[in-house]
Amino acid sequence: MKILSKVTALAASSALVLSLAACGGSTGSTPASTAPEASAPAEGTASYTVGICQQMTHEALDAATQGFKDALNELLPGQVEFVEQDAGGEYANCGTIMDGFVAEGVDLILANATYPLQAAASATADIPVLGTSVTDYATALSIEDWTGTVGGNISGTSDLAPLDQQAAMLNELFPDAVNVGLLYCSGEPNSVYQVETIQGYLEDMGYTCTQYAFTDVNDLSSVAQTACDGSDVIYIPTDNTAAANTETIANVVIPAGVPVIAGESGICSGCGVATLSISYYDIGYKTGEMAAQILTGEADISTMPVEYAPNVTKMYNAANCEALGLTMPEDYEAIA
C-alpha cells in the first residue's frame, strides 16, 4: 500500500498564523451549527480541539461539515472546540491551513473533500485525519491494492453513489440518446476517477462518450458550451468546482436544451434534471461518530475502514425538467 509522502510540519510562527487567518477570512466559513447549544462539560471531563478544513463553500460540503459538528456536539457535549477554515477551492490554501492545525496541536482534523485530505496526508502522520465528501480514497491518496482501509492516521467517509446505478439512471431517462458528454474539472482527481469509470458503463450500454474537462471556473462556460454542442445529454460527477458554479453551467445547458444528469443533489438543484443522490449531512454525521470514537480512545483509526452512505435516492429538479419539457418517473423524488 503506497500513500502520499508526509512532510514535516512547519514550525508555528506569527506569519503562518496571520496567513491562516487571512485564508479563512477571505472566503468565508461554513455555517454555524443549528443544533442546540451544547452544555458545559462536567468538571474533569476531557476537552478536544478539532480542526476543520473545507475545500470550498457549497451546499453539499456545508451539509457534511454541519453533520460532523452536530454528531460531535451530541456525543461529546461541551467537550469539542472547532477551528473552522475554508480553503476557497485552492490546494495551496489547504496546505497552509493544515500546517496551522499541526502547529496548533489539534487533536483531530476533518478534511472535507479531496484537496484537504491530500494536504492533511502531507502535513501529518500523527494527528488523526478523517476525510468526508471524498469519492475514492485510493485515487486521492495514490493507494495501490485498495482494501477498504487507508491505515496509518487516516480514515473517513466517501460520497460515492454507485456509478453503475448512475449510468443505469441515465439510460432509463434517455434511452434514445447517442452522445453523452462528461463534464468535469481536470484538477480534481476524484472527478477524473468517476468520469473514467462511468464512461465504461455507458459505452457498454451503447452510448458514445466524450470527455469535456475544464481547468477552473474561468473556462467552465466555454467548455460547457462545447459539451452542449456535441452531446444529447451531459453527465457531471460529484465535482466541487462544478458544484460551486452551477449557475454558470445552467446558463449554458438550459438555453441549449441539453439535460444534465448529476452525481449529487447540489449540482442537480442548480443545473441538472436528475441525480442518484446521497445525504451529505448523513456522511458528515457518520464521520463525527467516527471522530468521537477516536478522540475517546474507543477506536483505532488505523483499523477503521472507509464508510459509505447507506442509502441512495432518485431525485429530480422540477424547474429544470419543466424548462426542458421532461417528465420524471413516479419513483423519482423532487428536490426541495
N, C-alpha and C positions, 0 to 999 in steps of 0.2 A: 504494500500500500504506500503510495507516494503522495505526500502532502506538500503544498507550497512551503517553501522555506520560511522560517520565522526569524525576524531580525531583532536585535537587542533594542529594547525600548529606549527612547530618547530621555535624557535626564530632564527633570522638571525645571522650567525656567520661566521668568516673567514673560518673556517673548512668546513662549508656547502658550501660556495661559491666555495672553491677550489675543493671540491668533485664534485659539479655540473659541473664545467668547465672540470674536468677530464672525467666525464661521457660523455659529448658531444664530446670532442675532440678525444676520443679513438675509436669511432665507426663511425665518420663522420656525416655530417649533410645533410639535404635534399637539393636538388639543388636550386641555386639562381633563383629568378623569371625571366622568359623570357619575361614578359610583359614590355611595355615601362616604362622607369623610371618615377616615379610619380613626379608631380610638387610640389613645396613647398606650404604648406598651407597658406591661406590668413591670414594676421595679426589678431590675436584674435580668430582664429579657434581652436577648441579643438583638443588635440592630445591624442593618446592612445597607451598603451603598451600591446601587445598580446603575451602570452607565447604559444609556440607550442611544444608539446611533441609527437614525432613519435615513435611507438613501435620498429621499425627496418627499415632498408633501403631495399626496394624492389619496383619494378615498380608501383604496384597499390597504395601503401601508398604514394610514392613520388608524384604520379599524384594528389592524393587527397589534399596533402599539397599545391601543386602548384595552384590548382584551388581555394583553400581557400584564398591564398595570392593574386592571381590575382583579385578576386572579391573585396576584401577589398581595394586594391590599386586603383581599378576603381571607387568604390563607395565613398571612403574617401581618395582622392588623397593627398599624402604627410602628412597624419594625423596619420598613424599607424606605429609604430616601432615593428618589430617582433623579439622575442627572441626564437631561434630555438634550440631544443635539441633532440638527437637521443638516445633512451634507449638501443639500441643494443640487443633487444629481452628479456631483463631482467626486471622482475617485480620490483625488488629492486631498479634498476636504475630509474624506473618511479616514485617511491615514493620519491627518493631524488630530482629528477627534480621538482616534484610538490611542495614539501616543499620549494624549492628555489623560485619558482614562487610566492608562498604565501608570503614568506619573502620579496620579491622584491615589492609586492603590485601591480602585473599586473592587468590590467583592465578586461581581459578575457583570458580564457585558451582554446586552441584547443587540445583535446585529440584524437590523430589519432590512433585508434584501441583499442581493449578491455582492455589491461593492463593499458594504460594511463588513460582510462576512470575510471577504478576501483580505481586507485591511486588518481585521482583528486577528486573522490567522498569521499575518506577517508581524503583528505588533507584540504578541504574547503567546508563550507556550504554557503559561502558568495560570492565569486568570481564566475561570470557566467562561466559555463563549457559547451562547445559544443563538442560532440563526432562526429567522422566520421569514416568510414570504420569499423563500429561496426555492427555485424549482427543482434543481438537480445538484446535490452536493458533490457528486463525483465530478461533474463538469466544473463547478465553481472552484473546487479545491484541487483539481488535477489528480484525482484519486483513481488508480488503476485497480481492477478486480474488486469492484464495489460489492460490499457485503451487507449494506444497510446501516453500518455503524462507522462513524468517522474515526473514533478513537481519540486518544490524547485529551485535550481540553475542550473539544468541540462536539456539539450535537445540536438538535433543534427540530424544526418542523418544516415541511415542504408545502408549497401552494400549488402543486401539480394536480390538475384534474386529468383523468385518464385521456391521453391523446388519441387512442383508438376510438374512444367514445365521442370525442370532439369531431373526429373525421366522420364517424357514423352520423352525427348530427348534421353536418354539412351535407352529406349525401341524402339524408332524409328530407331536408328542406329544399335542396337544389339538385335533384337527380339528373336534370337535363342540362346542367351547366357543363361546359367543356374546359374552360381555362380558369384556374384558381390562382390568384395572386397571393403570395405570402409576404406580408409587410411587417418589418421588424427593424429594431436598432442593431446595427452590426457590432456595437461596442458592448452589448450585453450577452455574455456567454450563454446564459440560460435561454435567452430568446433564440440564439443560433441552434441550441440543442432541440428546442421544441419544434422549430421550423423544419429542421432536417428529419426529425422523427415523424412528424405528421405528414410530411411530403411523401414518405414511403407508403403510409397507409392510403393516402389519397390517390397516388399513382396506381396502387393495387386495385383501386376501385375504378380506374379508367380515366381519371382526370389528368389533364396536362397542367403541371405546376411550374410557376416561375417565381423565383425569389426577388423581392424588391427591398433592398437594405438601405436604410437611411443612416447617416452618421450621427446626427443630433437634430434638434428642433429646427436648425437653420435650413436643412434641405428636406425636412419632412413633407412639406406641402408639395414640392415638385416631384418627389418620389411617389407620393400618394397619387398624384395626377397620372404619372406614368403607369402606375399599377392599375388605375381605373381604365386607362386606355387599352390595356391588354388583358383584362380579366372580366369574367362573368360574375364572379364572387371573390371576395377578399377574406383571407384569414389573418388575424392578428393575435399572436400569443400573449402570455402574461408578461408584457413588456413595460417596464417602468416609464420609459420616455414616452411611449405611446399613451400610457395611462395618464400622464401629466399634461398631455396635449391633445385630448380627444376632440376639442372644439376645432382645432386646426384640421384634423382628419375629417370630421363631419362636414366642414365647409367645402371639402373636395368630393367626398364619396356620395353625399346625399344629392347634390345637384347633378352629379354624373349618373345617378340611378343605379349605383353598384352596391349591393348589400355586403355587410361585414359580419362575419362570424368571429366572435371574440373569445379569448381564453379565460376571461374573468368578467364579473358583472360591472366593475367600474368602467372598463373600456366600453362594454356594451351599452351602458347607460349614456355614454357620451356620443358614440359614433356607430354602434353596432345594431344589429337586428336580433341576434340570439347568442346565447352562451350556455355552456355547461359549467356552472359556477360552484365554487366552494364558498364557505364563510371565512373571510379573513379575520373577523373577530374571534371565531372559534379556534383557528390555529394559533392566534396570538394568546388566547386564554390557555390553551394546552401548553404553550411554551412557558407561560407563567407558572403553571402547575409543575413543570419540569424544574423551573428555577427554584421554586420553594423546596423541592426535594434536595436539590444540590446545595443550597445555602444552609439547610439544617442538617446536612450530612446523611440524609436518608438514602441518597443515591449517588453513585459514582458516574460522573459524566462520561468517562472513557468507555463505559459499557452501555450507555443509553443509545438505543437505535433512533434514527431519524423517524419522526412521526408524520402521518399524513391525515388529511381531513377525512373523517369517516363517511361523509355524505356529499353527493353532488346533486345539483338541481338544474333542470332545464328552464331557462329564463329567456324572456324577450323584452325588447324595447318597443312599447306600444306606439309611441310617437313616430319613431323611425320606420316601423313597419307600415303605419298608415301613410307616411310620406312616400313610401316606395310601393304601395299597393299590395302588401303582403299580409296573408292571414296565417297565423301560427296554429299548430295542432292544439287540441284541448289540454294535453298534458304538459304544456308549457306555462310557466308562471310569470306574470307580468312583473317587471322590476318596479318597485315602488318609487 
